Protein backbone atom coordinates (compact mmCIF):
# COMPACT_ATOMS: atom_id res chain seq x y z
CA UNK A 1 0.00 0.00 0.00
CA UNK A 2 2.78 2.51 0.79
CA UNK A 3 4.32 1.91 -2.63
CA UNK A 4 0.91 2.37 -4.26
CA UNK A 5 0.54 5.78 -2.61
CA UNK A 6 3.64 6.96 -4.45
CA UNK A 7 2.31 5.73 -7.79
CA UNK A 8 -1.23 7.07 -7.65
CA UNK A 9 -2.78 10.43 -6.95
CA UNK A 10 -5.31 10.45 -4.09
CA UNK A 11 -8.18 10.45 -6.62
CA UNK A 12 -6.64 7.52 -8.51
CA UNK A 13 -6.13 5.58 -5.27
CA UNK A 14 -9.78 6.13 -4.35
CA UNK A 15 -10.92 5.00 -7.82
CA UNK A 16 -8.70 1.93 -7.60
CA UNK A 17 -10.13 1.04 -4.18
CA UNK A 18 -13.69 1.33 -5.56
CA UNK A 19 -13.00 -0.51 -8.82
CA UNK A 20 -15.29 -3.49 -9.15
CA UNK A 21 -14.03 -4.92 -12.42
CA UNK A 22 -10.66 -5.43 -14.04
CA UNK A 23 -11.61 -2.92 -16.75
CA UNK A 24 -12.29 -0.32 -14.04
CA UNK A 25 -8.84 -1.00 -12.59
CA UNK A 26 -7.23 -0.73 -16.03
CA UNK A 27 -8.91 2.67 -16.50
CA UNK A 28 -7.14 3.87 -13.34
CA UNK A 29 -3.81 2.52 -14.61
CA UNK A 30 -4.35 4.28 -17.95
CA UNK A 31 -5.08 7.52 -16.14
CA UNK A 32 -2.02 7.24 -13.88
CA UNK A 33 0.23 6.28 -16.79
CA UNK A 34 -0.98 9.23 -18.85
CA UNK A 35 -0.45 11.58 -15.91
CA UNK A 36 3.11 10.31 -15.43
CA UNK A 37 3.90 10.73 -19.13
CA UNK A 38 2.62 14.30 -19.01
CA UNK A 39 4.69 15.02 -15.88
CA UNK A 40 7.87 13.80 -17.58
CA UNK A 41 7.14 15.84 -20.69
CA UNK A 42 6.54 18.89 -18.49
CA UNK A 43 9.84 18.30 -16.66
CA UNK A 44 11.60 18.21 -20.03
CA UNK A 45 9.85 21.41 -21.17
CA UNK A 46 11.00 23.16 -17.99
CA UNK A 47 14.46 21.61 -18.49
CA UNK A 48 14.24 20.04 -15.02
CA UNK A 49 16.18 17.06 -16.30
CA UNK A 50 17.46 16.03 -12.86
CA UNK A 51 13.96 14.88 -11.83
CA UNK A 52 13.34 12.78 -14.94
CA UNK A 53 15.17 9.56 -13.91
CA UNK A 54 13.10 9.22 -10.70
CA UNK A 55 9.90 9.98 -12.63
CA UNK A 56 10.77 7.32 -15.23
CA UNK A 57 11.44 4.81 -12.44
CA UNK A 58 8.06 5.57 -10.83
CA UNK A 59 6.33 5.17 -14.17
CA UNK A 60 8.07 1.85 -14.81
CA UNK A 61 6.97 0.72 -11.33
CA UNK A 62 3.39 1.68 -12.14
CA UNK A 63 3.52 -0.33 -15.37
CA UNK A 64 4.91 -3.34 -13.52
CA UNK A 65 2.29 -3.01 -10.77
CA UNK A 66 -0.50 -2.79 -13.34
CA UNK A 67 0.84 -5.85 -15.18
CA UNK A 68 0.91 -7.89 -11.96
CA UNK A 69 -2.67 -6.84 -11.16
CA UNK A 70 -3.93 -7.54 -14.67
CA UNK A 71 -2.18 -10.90 -14.74
CA UNK A 72 -3.64 -11.87 -11.36
CA UNK A 73 -7.20 -10.86 -12.24
CA UNK A 74 -7.54 -12.05 -15.84
CA UNK A 75 -9.25 -15.42 -16.08
CA UNK A 76 -7.66 -17.74 -18.66
CA UNK A 77 -10.85 -18.05 -20.70
CA UNK A 78 -11.65 -14.34 -20.81
CA UNK A 79 -12.34 -12.64 -24.11
CA UNK A 80 -9.95 -9.96 -25.24
CA UNK A 81 -10.41 -6.88 -23.07
CA UNK A 82 -10.95 -3.76 -25.17
CA UNK A 83 -9.73 -1.73 -22.21
CA UNK A 84 -6.48 -3.73 -22.07
CA UNK A 85 -6.06 -3.25 -25.82
CA UNK A 86 -6.40 0.53 -25.33
CA UNK A 87 -3.93 0.45 -22.44
CA UNK A 88 -1.40 -1.50 -24.52
CA UNK A 89 -1.76 1.07 -27.31
CA UNK A 90 -1.30 3.91 -24.81
CA UNK A 91 1.88 2.31 -23.45
CA UNK A 92 3.23 1.76 -26.97
CA UNK A 93 2.58 5.37 -27.99
CA UNK A 94 3.98 6.70 -24.72
CA UNK A 95 7.16 4.67 -25.21
CA UNK A 96 7.54 6.17 -28.69
CA UNK A 97 7.20 9.65 -27.20
CA UNK A 98 9.84 8.82 -24.60
CA UNK A 99 12.20 7.68 -27.39
CA UNK A 100 11.76 11.10 -29.00
CA UNK A 101 12.27 12.83 -25.64
CA UNK A 102 15.43 10.78 -25.04
CA UNK A 103 16.94 12.23 -28.22
CA UNK A 104 16.17 15.77 -27.06
CA UNK A 105 17.45 15.23 -23.51
CA UNK A 106 21.02 15.44 -22.18
CA UNK A 107 23.11 12.36 -22.89
CA UNK A 108 23.43 11.69 -19.13
CA UNK A 109 19.77 10.64 -19.11
CA UNK A 110 20.19 8.03 -21.85
CA UNK A 111 20.58 5.14 -19.40
CA UNK A 112 17.44 6.14 -17.46
CA UNK A 113 15.44 6.37 -20.67
CA UNK A 114 16.85 3.05 -21.94
CA UNK A 115 15.96 1.29 -18.68
CA UNK A 116 12.43 2.69 -18.77
CA UNK A 117 11.94 1.82 -22.44
CA UNK A 118 13.13 -1.76 -21.87
CA UNK A 119 10.74 -2.24 -18.93
CA UNK A 120 7.85 -0.62 -20.79
CA UNK A 121 8.43 -2.90 -23.76
CA UNK A 122 8.49 -6.01 -21.54
CA UNK A 123 5.21 -4.96 -19.93
CA UNK A 124 3.65 -4.20 -23.31
CA UNK A 125 4.66 -7.62 -24.64
CA UNK A 126 3.10 -9.25 -21.57
CA UNK A 127 -0.13 -7.36 -22.29
CA UNK A 128 -0.07 -8.83 -25.81
CA UNK A 129 0.50 -12.30 -24.31
CA UNK A 130 -2.50 -11.86 -22.01
CA UNK A 131 -4.65 -10.65 -24.87
CA UNK A 132 -3.79 -13.50 -27.23
CA UNK A 133 -3.02 -16.45 -24.97
CA UNK A 134 -4.86 -19.60 -25.85
CA UNK A 135 -6.02 -18.16 -29.15
PADONU-532570 format. One record per atom (N, C-alpha, C): x, y, z; residue number from 1. Coordinates in steps of 0.2 Angstrom, whole numbers, plus 5000, padded with zeros to 4 digits. Layout:
X  Y  Z  NUM
...
% end
This chain:
5004  4994  5000  1
5000  5000  5000  1
5004  5006  5000  1
5010  5007  5004  2
5014  5013  5004  2
5017  5014  4997  2
5019  5009  4994  3
5022  5010  4987  3
5016  5012  4982  3
5010  5010  4983  4
5005  5012  4979  4
5003  5019  4980  4
5004  5022  4986  5
5003  5029  4987  5
5007  5033  4983  5
5013  5031  4982  6
5018  5035  4978  6
5017  5035  4970  6
5013  5029  4968  7
5012  5029  4961  7
5005  5032  4959  7
5000  5033  4964  8
4994  5035  4962  8
4992  5042  4965  8
4989  5046  4962  9
4986  5052  4965  9
4981  5050  4970  9
4979  5054  4975  10
4973  5052  4980  10
4967  5050  4976  10
4965  5054  4971  11
4959  5052  4967  11
4960  5045  4963  11
4966  5044  4961  12
4967  5038  4957  12
4967  5032  4963  12
4970  5033  4968  13
4969  5028  4974  13
4962  5026  4976  13
4958  5032  4976  14
4951  5031  4978  14
4947  5027  4973  14
4949  5029  4966  15
4945  5025  4961  15
4948  5018  4961  15
4954  5016  4962  16
4956  5010  4962  16
4953  5006  4968  16
4952  5009  4973  17
4949  5005  4979  17
4942  5004  4978  17
4939  5008  4974  18
4932  5007  4972  18
4930  5002  4966  18
4936  5001  4962  19
4935  4997  4956  19
4932  4990  4957  19
4927  4989  4953  20
4924  4983  4954  20
4926  4978  4949  20
4928  4980  4943  21
4930  4975  4938  21
4937  4977  4936  21
4940  4972  4932  22
4947  4973  4930  22
4947  4979  4925  22
4942  4980  4921  23
4942  4985  4916  23
4942  4992  4920  23
4938  4992  4926  24
4939  4998  4930  24
4946  5000  4932  24
4949  4994  4934  25
4956  4995  4937  25
4961  4997  4931  25
4960  4994  4925  26
4964  4996  4920  26
4963  5004  4918  26
4957  5006  4919  27
4955  5013  4918  27
4960  5018  4922  27
4960  5016  4928  28
4964  5019  4933  28
4972  5019  4931  28
4974  5013  4929  29
4981  5013  4927  29
4982  5017  4921  29
4978  5017  4916  30
4978  5021  4910  30
4979  5029  4912  30
4975  5031  4917  31
4975  5038  4919  31
4981  5039  4923  31
4984  5035  4927  32
4990  5036  4931  32
4996  5036  4926  32
4996  5032  4921  33
5001  5031  4916  33
5001  5038  4912  33
4995  5040  4910  34
4995  5046  4906  34
4998  5052  4910  34
4996  5052  4916  35
4998  5058  4920  35
5005  5058  4921  35
5008  5052  4922  36
5016  5052  4923  36
5019  5054  4916  36
5017  5052  4911  37
5020  5054  4904  37
5019  5061  4904  37
5014  5064  4905  38
5013  5072  4905  38
5018  5075  4910  38
5019  5072  4916  39
5023  5075  4921  39
5031  5075  4918  39
5033  5070  4915  40
5039  5069  4912  40
5040  5074  4906  40
5035  5074  4902  41
5036  5079  4897  41
5036  5086  4899  41
5032  5088  4905  42
5033  5094  4908  42
5040  5096  4911  42
5042  5091  4914  43
5049  5092  4917  43
5054  5093  4911  43
5053  5090  4905  44
5058  5091  4900  44
5057  5098  4897  44
5051  5100  4897  45
5049  5107  4894  45
5052  5112  4899  45
5052  5111  4905  46
5055  5116  4910  46
5063  5115  4911  46
5065  5110  4907  47
5072  5108  4908  47
5074  5106  4915  47
5070  5103  4918  48
5071  5100  4925  48
5073  5093  4924  48
5079  5092  4920  49
5081  5085  4918  49
5083  5081  4924  49
5085  5084  4930  50
5087  5080  4936  50
5082  5076  4939  50
5075  5078  4938  51
5070  5074  4941  51
5067  5069  4936  51
5069  5069  4930  52
5067  5064  4925  52
5068  5057  4927  52
5075  5055  4929  53
5076  5048  4930  53
5071  5045  4936  53
5070  5049  4941  54
5066  5046  4946  54
5058  5045  4944  54
5056  5050  4940  55
5050  5050  4937  55
5049  5044  4932  55
5054  5043  4928  56
5054  5037  4924  56
5054  5030  4928  56
5057  5030  4933  57
5057  5024  4938  57
5050  5023  4941  57
5047  5028  4943  58
5040  5028  4946  58
5035  5025  4941  58
5036  5028  4935  59
5032  5026  4929  59
5033  5018  4928  59
5039  5016  4927  60
5040  5009  4926  60
5037  5005  4932  60
5038  5007  4938  61
5035  5004  4943  61
5027  5003  4943  61
5024  5009  4941  62
5017  5008  4939  62
5015  5003  4934  62
5019  5003  4929  63
5018  4998  4923  63
5018  4991  4926  63
5024  4990  4930  64
5025  4983  4932  64
5019  4981  4937  64
5017  4986  4941  65
5011  4985  4946  65
5005  4983  4942  65
5004  4987  4937  66
4998  4986  4933  66
4998  4979  4930  66
5004  4977  4927  67
5004  4971  4924  67
5003  4965  4929  67
5006  4966  4935  68
5005  4961  4940  68
4997  4960  4942  68
4994  4966  4943  69
4987  4966  4944  69
4983  4963  4939  69
4984  4965  4932  70
4980  4962  4927  70
4981  4955  4926  70
4988  4953  4927  71
4989  4945  4926  71
4985  4942  4932  71
4985  4944  4938  72
4982  4941  4943  72
4974  4940  4943  72
4971  4945  4939  73
4964  4946  4939  73
4961  4944  4932  73
4965  4942  4927  74
4962  4940  4921  74
4961  4932  4921  74
4955  4930  4920  75
4954  4923  4920  75
4956  4920  4913  75
4959  4914  4913  76
4962  4911  4907  76
4957  4911  4901  76
4950  4910  4902  77
4946  4910  4896  77
4942  4916  4895  77
4945  4922  4897  78
4942  4928  4896  78
4943  4931  4889  78
4938  4934  4886  79
4938  4937  4879  79
4943  4943  4880  79
4946  4945  4874  80
4950  4950  4874  80
4947  4956  4877  80
4950  4960  4881  81
4948  4966  4885  81
4949  4972  4880  81
4944  4975  4878  82
4945  4981  4874  82
4949  4986  4878  82
4948  4987  4885  83
4951  4991  4889  83
4959  4990  4889  83
4961  4983  4890  84
4968  4981  4890  84
4971  4983  4883  84
4967  4982  4878  85
4970  4984  4871  85
4971  4991  4871  85
4967  4995  4873  86
4968  5003  4873  86
4974  5004  4878  86
4975  5001  4883  87
4980  5002  4888  87
4987  5000  4884  87
4987  4995  4881  88
4993  4992  4877  88
4995  4998  4872  88
4990  5000  4869  89
4991  5005  4863  89
4994  5012  4867  89
4991  5014  4872  90
4993  5020  4876  90
5001  5019  4878  90
5002  5013  4881  91
5009  5012  4883  91
5014  5012  4877  91
5012  5009  4871  92
5016  5009  4865  92
5017  5016  4863  92
5012  5020  4862  93
5013  5027  4860  93
5017  5031  4865  93
5016  5030  4871  94
5020  5034  4876  94
5027  5032  4876  94
5029  5025  4875  95
5036  5023  4874  95
5039  5027  4868  95
5035  5027  4862  96
5038  5031  4857  96
5039  5038  4858  96
5035  5041  4862  97
5036  5048  4864  97
5042  5049  4868  97
5043  5044  4873  98
5049  5044  4877  98
5056  5043  4873  98
5055  5039  4867  99
5061  5038  4863  99
5063  5045  4860  99
5058  5049  4858  100
5059  5056  4855  100
5062  5060  4860  100
5059  5060  4866  101
5061  5064  4872  101
5069  5062  4874  101
5070  5056  4873  102
5077  5054  4875  102
5082  5057  4870  102
5080  5058  4864  103
5085  5061  4859  103
5086  5069  4861  103
5081  5072  4863  104
5081  5079  4865  104
5084  5080  4872  104
5085  5075  4876  105
5087  5076  4882  105
5095  5076  4883  105
5098  5078  4888  106
5105  5077  4889  106
5107  5070  4889  106
5113  5069  4886  107
5116  5062  4886  107
5116  5058  4892  107
5117  5062  4898  108
5117  5058  4904  108
5111  5055  4906  108
5105  5056  4903  109
5099  5053  4904  109
5098  5047  4900  109
5102  5046  4895  110
5101  5040  4891  110
5100  5034  4894  110
5104  5032  4899  111
5103  5026  4903  111
5096  5025  4906  111
5094  5031  4909  112
5087  5031  4913  112
5082  5030  4908  112
5082  5033  4902  113
5077  5032  4897  113
5077  5025  4894  113
5084  5022  4893  114
5084  5015  4890  114
5081  5010  4895  114
5083  5011  4902  115
5080  5006  4907  115
5072  5007  4907  115
5069  5013  4906  116
5062  5013  4906  116
5059  5010  4900  116
5062  5012  4894  117
5060  5009  4888  117
5060  5001  4888  117
5065  4999  4890  118
5066  4991  4891  118
5060  4988  4895  118
5059  4991  4901  119
5054  4989  4905  119
5047  4990  4902  119
5046  4996  4899  120
5039  4997  4896  120
5038  4992  4890  120
5043  4990  4887  121
5042  4985  4881  121
5041  4978  4884  121
5044  4977  4889  122
5042  4970  4892  122
5035  4970  4895  122
5033  4975  4898  123
5026  4975  4900  123
5021  4975  4894  123
5023  4979  4889  124
5018  4979  4883  124
5018  4972  4880  124
5023  4969  4880  125
5023  4962  4877  125
5019  4957  4881  125
5020  4958  4888  126
5015  4954  4892  126
5008  4955  4891  126
5006  4962  4890  127
4999  4963  4889  127
4997  4960  4882  127
5001  4959  4877  128
5000  4956  4871  128
4999  4948  4872  128
5003  4946  4877  129
5003  4939  4878  129
4996  4937  4882  129
4994  4942  4886  130
4988  4941  4890  130
4982  4941  4885  130
4982  4946  4880  131
4977  4947  4876  131
4976  4941  4871  131
4981  4938  4869  132
4981  4933  4864  132
4983  4925  4866  132
4983  4924  4873  133
4985  4918  4875  133
4979  4913  4874  133
4981  4907  4872  134
4976  4902  4871  134
4972  4903  4864  134
4974  4908  4860  135
4970  4909  4854  135
4973  4906  4848  135
% end
